[in-house]
Amino acid sequence: MQKYILAIDHGTTSTRAVLFDKAANVVEIAQKETTISYPHPGWVEQDANEIWLACLAVMSEVILKSKISPEQVAAIGISNQRETSVLWDALTGLPVSPAIVWQSKQTKSICDGWKKKGYEDIVKAKTGLRIDPYFSASKIRFIFDQNADVYEKAKKGEVLFGTMDSWIVWKLSGSLTHITDVSNASRTLLFNIHTLSWDDELLEMFDIPKCILPEVKPTSYAYCKTASYHFFGQEVPICCVVGDQQAALFGQGCFGAGGIKNTYGTGGFMLMNTGKRIVESKNGLLSTVAWQIGDQVDYALEGSIFVSGSLMKWLRDQMQLFENTKDTQAMAESVENTNGVYIVPAFVGLGAPYWDDACQASILGLTFGANKNHIVRAALESMAYQSKDVLEAMRQDSQIEITSMKVDGGACANDFLLQFQSDLLQMPVQRFKTNELTALGAAYLAGLSCGYWTKDELGVELSKEFVPEKSKEEMDSLYSNWKKAVKTCQSYK
């Protein structure tokens, strides 16, 4: 009987289930969008129960649509939006508050307080991260500060914490398994990436009880089985949880030091595998855990761009410049340039390498000669400019020569974007035949754990390689103007 691997790819805007066969072909896909709420300026929240129900829905749909038998699923792998944090009652299984999304800035005052206390150096040394609302620790502290009863229950172990991987596994296991993996743990601001354990000193500094934290396991590992009543009566092994960006890095075959990928998703994320070496950044990047397979741990350098594809969503939904994002390629190509327009999409501040949470989103260079096509082109170009910012920082930190870049994410279907990115970087940009690379990474890691695949069998086929067509001088001039535009926005403080 043929077996399959089921990947749950839980992102910020949707949850997907993808069924892969032995040849790593996509057999079936199901997707359900996730509601995002913005209760106050800068706040971004979600309902963890809705996310859980979405997981159940897409798992069921993909099995029914594919017409396979549930016992044909050899294992489940889960990739998830990272840093998004939820606390739930250990007895009832109900969230005690909305989940605070990675993009949210509602914990800024807490982070500012920690910086004033001089915590930044010790945090960076232990976690590879910086104090920022992006990460989970301040989100936990925010929920405690809002509800003293939750904090008191947490100290007694009656409340549990998790990023979305922990929440989904806890629910799928029938409330029996409270785990995370090293890739997700390394995004909390509470995990020591040198010792690979929760750090008691950081927990004491932030006043977070250790008993609420999940047990940390390798990325490719047989954690538990699904409760039979959640999956057509079957107890299916859950053999991987992994942060979505690390999953994409693995899915694109960046197994060795120097492998680099860029994801154009809701946000933009560039990761470079640095092998067994932790590279400490001097240029605004993060040092993080890529994955752990057995006893072997790979690390990565990461540049996080807070707003990438979500800029296009804003132009579509709020500004109504187009009906479908597929239209943006033709719109961008219909004009020769942006007519001097630059967009700095700092809706929630700027991430790497600037880390400026006071920076404001702006459209610059507008004249009466500018039309919606110029603005759309400027929006797409902004995604490429931000990626170049990160790649230049990565090159300086790693001292590794970068000769090409692999890409994934929804926006990489846009040929204009990838051609402009190649011109800007003056290097080849590679797109794959499948765009389900995050799900594939989770599936590969789960398949390795259960013996479905060997590492020699893992791979992915290129679809197209974009090579530079414009001169370095022309692109350097455009990039110089981008840097000026960013500096202008940074003056709004």
LINZI-V228982 format. One record per backbone hydrogen bond with DSSP energy under -1.0 kcal/mol. CO is the residue of the C=O (numbers start at 1). NH is the residue of the N-H. If there is no record, write none. Layout:
# LINZI-V228982
co = {CO CO}
nh = {NH NH}
This chain:
# LINZI-V228982
co = {4 5 6 7 8 9 10 13 14 15 16 17 18 19 20 21 25 28 30 32 37 40 42 44 45 46 47 48 49 50 51 52 53 54 55 56 57 58 59 60 61 62 63 69 70 72 75 76 77 78 79 80 82 85 86 87 88 89 94 99 100 101 105 107 108 109 110 111 112 113 114 115 119 120 121 122 123 124 126 128 132 136 137 138 139 140 141 142 143 147 148 149 150 151 153 154 158 160 162 163 164 165 166 167 168 169 170 171 172 178 180 181 182 184 185 187 188 190 192 192 197 199 200 201 202 203 209 210 212 215 217 221 224 227 228 228 231 236 237 238 239 240 242 243 244 245 246 247 248 249 250 253 256 259 260 261 262 263 264 265 266 266 267 268 269 270 271 272 273 274 275 286 288 291 292 292 293 296 298 298 299 300 301 302 303 304 305 308 309 310 311 312 313 314 314 315 324 325 327 328 329 338 342 344 344 345 346 350 351 351 356 362 364 367 371 372 373 374 375 376 377 378 379 380 381 382 383 384 385 386 387 388 389 390 391 392 393 394 395 405 406 408 409 410 411 414 415 416 417 418 419 420 421 422 422 428 429 430 431 431 436 437 438 439 440 441 442 443 444 445 446 447 447 454 455 461 464 466 471 472 473 474 475 476 477 478 479 480 481 482 483 484 485 486 489 491}
nh = {74 20 77 18 79 16 81 34 11 32 9 30 7 27 5 24 21 19 17 15 45 43 105 101 37 99 51 52 53 54 55 56 57 58 59 60 61 62 63 64 65 66 67 72 73 4 6 239 8 242 10 244 84 100 162 96 160 93 89 46 85 104 108 111 112 113 114 115 116 117 119 118 123 124 125 126 127 128 193 287 135 140 141 142 143 144 145 146 147 151 152 153 154 155 158 157 90 88 86 167 168 169 170 171 172 173 175 174 227 215 217 185 186 187 188 136 137 199 196 197 192 203 204 205 206 208 212 213 161 180 182 223 238 230 231 233 234 226 76 223 221 78 80 247 248 249 250 251 252 254 253 255 259 273 406 271 408 269 411 309 308 310 265 305 263 303 261 301 258 277 299 302 300 298 219 220 296 293 290 291 274 288 272 286 270 352 268 311 313 314 315 316 317 318 319 321 327 328 331 332 333 341 364 346 362 347 349 356 354 355 350 344 342 370 375 376 377 378 379 380 381 382 383 384 385 386 387 388 389 390 391 392 393 394 395 396 397 398 399 430 262 264 412 413 414 418 419 420 421 422 423 424 425 426 427 405 466 407 463 464 440 441 442 443 444 445 446 447 448 449 450 452 453 457 458 433 431 429 475 476 477 478 479 480 481 482 483 484 485 486 487 488 489 490 492 493}
